Amino acid sequence: MKLNPAVKVSRRIAAIGRAGWQACASHPDYQANPFISFDFLDIAEEAGCAVEAQGWGPQHLSLDDETGAVAAVMPLYLKSHSQGEYIFDHAWADAYERAGGRYYPKLLSAAPFTPATGPRLLVRPDIDADLARNLLLQGGLGLCERYGASGLHVNFPTRPEWDWLGAQGLAQREGQQYHWYNRGYGSFEDFLADLSSGRRKTIRRERRDALAGVEVLALTGSDLTEAHWDAFYGFYMDTGARKWGRPYLNRLFFSLLGERMADQVLLVMARRNGRWIAGALNLIGADCLYGRNWGCIEEVPFLHFELCYYQAIDWAIQHGLDRVEAGAQGQHKIARGYLPAPVHSAHYIADPMLRGPVEDFVRREREAVEGEIEWLTEEYSPFRETRPTEGDDA
């Protein structure tokens, strides 16, 4: 199918339409990533979270085929700050502005408020992918020039996209997260059997302490109610106010998520004596469980580990998922079975005076990150090569 080379810009994803967007986002290679679905992105806009007033001005790009049907799309935002991105460029902004430049606005291709890898250049399966990607990228660069933006940034693209963007001249940045991988486990006990004796004992003790007098429910689909969202939103706001001071999501966002994406939501909730005290929000992909938000109103030892890490692992094993991505940061996750994994971003900086230092920085940073991933995996992995033999101390 031939492409119309004219790139369209839409100030709301609704202008592109669900059918057209999903025709691109449903490509088999994308593994049903929930964060680039029409529903997730539209919910963020409809709830007033990813909109101009919040510093997230939608500028989504699209291409049509010769019949006028949507053939390729790129989620894109005009940003007036760097909040809610999880690829940190605040130092770049500070240095550029101290030198007399203007770092904002900038253009960002990403899933809002989501540090999860996924496709950013979404092409319908019957379309020439390289041609469509080139047209989308050129459209983004053209928009960068039109708005006088300092650059175009692509956060958490897939590895093939990152390689391709690097070949187009964008600076390639690498960071790390901590992911759990399913090695064909049939149960949580099978997973524990892969760990050292010391780690098994620690995890069992943490789970026992966390669950003393606490009931945990894993809710998805029709089990989710507004009462659950009311409770979870209270946890989310309390944690956000204490740790970051600026929660990104509002109450309407969670209602819409439950209304439109309930089957892709796993809400793990804890209660004591009939009162909800903590919760962890996950989204379900075709091969991955994505941990997103956590909160509590009562401090219980190890309950964070139980709801965010162990319950996620247990659920992923039961449902045959390949991995759990537990979000940004946290070396403490290694001891819970989550190993260091690379994540990526690509950056076009318009001003050559800033471009050169950024390119040099990300090159050196890549080397350091790759070395740290290797070192952490070798020195701190909780896994051992063989499962315990009969009679082994567990």
Secondary structure, 3 states (H helix, E strand, C coil): CCECCCCEEECCHHHCCHHHHHHHHCCHHHCCCHHHCHHHHHHHHHCCCCCHHHCEEECEEEEEECCCCEEEEECCEEECCCCCCCCCCHHHHHHHHHCCCCCCCEEEECCCCCCCCCCCCEECCCCCHHHHHHHHHHHHHHHHHHHCCCEEEEECCCHHHHHHHHHCCCEEEEEEEEEEECCCCCCHHHHHHCECHHHHHHHHHHHHHHCCCCEEEEECHHHCCHHHHHHHHHHHHHHHHHHCCCCCCCHHHHHHHHHHCHHHEEEEEEEECCEEEEEEEEEECCCEEEEEEEEECCCCCCHHHHHHHHHHHHHHHHCCCCEEECCCCCHHHHHHCCEEEEEEEEEEECCHHHHHHHHHHHHHHHHHHHHHHHHHHHHHCCECCCCCCCCCCC
